[in-house]
Amino acid sequence: MNLAEIERVRFTTRYFKELQGLKTLVPWGLCLVGFGVIAMVPAMPWRFPWGIAANLLTVVLACALFVAWIFAYFLAAAYYRRNFGDLEEGTWRPLQASTRTLVGFTLLGLALVLLLMALQAVYGVPLTTVLSGSYLIFFWVKTGRRLALVDHLLLGLLLLGYVTPAASGAFAPAIRLGKGIPEIVAGFAMVVAGLLDHLRLVRQMPLPRTPALAAEPSPARRMER
Amino acid sequence: MSPTPFERLANLDRVVHEPTRLAILAALSACQGADFLFLQRITGLTKGNLSSHLAKLEEAGLVEIEKRWVNKKTQTWARLSGHGREALESYWQEMESLRKGAARWRPVSARPLPAAG
């Protein structure tokens, strides 16, 4: 075993809950896709059968989506607990955080809010997509800006890069910011990031039948040497 | 005369220095506590091996083991003790100083032979 192995153990333990993609990012992403689809419903040209109003259908779909999200969250949480075990995270002590970090994050947050306000005022940029992109970039920064997690940075940048030109009409009409399209794009990115996190966790925590670390030799074996 | 880096390496705490136990301690140092299944998955050890290592760590006072009842089943939780945290910290400091020492270390040159005659 080398230092890289120790680093793998520490990293996976430290970010165990964050790497549970099926519990966090995938339900969130599916929810966004659902909201995107729901947002499209009132704009659909066809009539609903049995006289159901489009608004009522929207409410029913939103409720069903919320229930499905809760259900998916708890189902995934049980899956991870049963297959990967559980841990108690270290308690975060705000007093221990350095002043530089706190000031940095406050300034970054203020800059983001101002940028969002400007983008929304000028282009009508959707908040959900910008927040999803920002979260993916924040995740990458929070986990130590690792090359192994660069997919989060790329997806975040792609999302942020998509909204502004799409809002300004630089893209072809099909991928412009029609009703619900930005939410669907953001949701898809979150699902991809969540699935990649899950695969990462599975790879980092091998099944016990293939020992990753050498077991200590038994006393009898030591006597043979 | 101060010991060479290699002599210091030989004097390291064997309980901590053993690779598998070091991995368990490293995992426990990154959280408040972890259950048996998590430690098994993160180290890739079998149940028997992990039990044996945890028992040794508990015996050395580095780890505290706790049994919890969850859904009528016993769950084993392990956490790093105060002594364990200190031992691990001093181990990493010692390793760092050894690494620097080994990079600077030069073998003592042999004494020149006395002149003949």
Interface residues (C-beta under 8 A of the other chain):
Chain A: M1 E5 I6 V9 R10 T12 T13 R14 F16 N83 F84 G85 D86 L87 E88 E89 G90 T91 Q204 M205 P206 L207 P208 R209 T210 P211 A212 L213 A214 A215 E216
Chain B: E18 P19 T20 L22 A23 A26 A27 L28 S29 A30 C31 Q32 G33 A34 D35 F36 L37 F38 L39 Q40 R41 I42 T43 G44 L45 T46 K47 N49 S52 H53 R79
